[in-house]
Amino acid sequence: MRIEAIATRRVRWPIASNGPARGRLERQAIIVAIRCAGGATGLGEAAPLPGLSLESIEDCERELAAVAPGTLPRAAAARFAVETALRVARAQAGERVWAEPRALACAAVVDDAADARVTTARTLKIKVGAAPFDDDLARVERIAHAAPRAWLRLDANGLWPRDEVRGRLRALAARALPIEFVEEPCPNAHELVEDGLAVPIALDESLARIAPDDLARALRSPQLAALVLKPTVLGGFSRCLELADAARAHGIAPITSHALEGRIGMAACVELARMIGADVDVGLEAAYR
């Protein structure tokens, strides 16, 4: 389907600085509207996440203003926006582009034991790395005791010192906590999977930077438990579906997540999760609030 016209508008909104948005007070995005041959229209959202995305919102604006007919932007968030808008337009024109609607089981992001006590989620995600490790470890233990039937996913966002990662994973394993994996324990975390680890790891934001050969080696390792797929960061539906197929081929969980997008981007993340269809709790709790 060929795009005949494209329009953009930048928006911003405040967000609550807790859970996955800890340390952030607002988000901004570019709403992308397209009109295609035949009159079908669609909306998408480009919301690069500062500190995580490789491009800025200004990069997205420039690329969206200059995108040539029949092509997609290079910037990941802008590409996701145009892919979303095109899928909406195709659906409007009568094509079947979405998966069957179904409920998604979502992991809940919790900060402390009080959060854990009130959630009914079977999987809890805990941000670690900003505090001393002993404090984080004690907090993780309190959360585990408050929700004894839940599985735990820890997300260090690359903040652990590389030379301490293996020792920290051993300390976690020694507590016999129900930890599925630790996301991005340190920079270049994919290099860790070549040796034995006491707790498996997952790759998230580094997927936007990792070389294809390095990713292929990591996918072959039993130490890699999951790929966390954020379409705004990785470049949209096509790239995430490609990564999901590669993960499943190696027995690794593809977990759809978000980058604190607005309603349009979040709805697209939900549709992506349904298309991937893996039987795993996804990181889209914010979409259901």
Secondary structure, 3 states (H helix, E strand, C coil): CCEEEEEEEEEEEECCCCHHHCCCCEEEEEEEEEEECCCCEEEEEECCCCCCCCCCHHHHHHHHHHCCCCCCCCCHHHHHHHHHHHHHHHHHCCCCCCCCCCCCCECEECCCHHHHHHCCCCEEEEECCCCCHHHHHHHHHHHHHHCCCCEEEEECCCCCCHHHHHHHHHHHHHCCCCEEEEECCCCCHHHHHHCCCCCCEEECHHHHCCCHHHHHHHHCCCCEEEEEECHHHHCCHHHHHHHHHHHHHCCCEEEEECCCCCHHHHHHHHHHHHHHCCCCCEECHHHHC
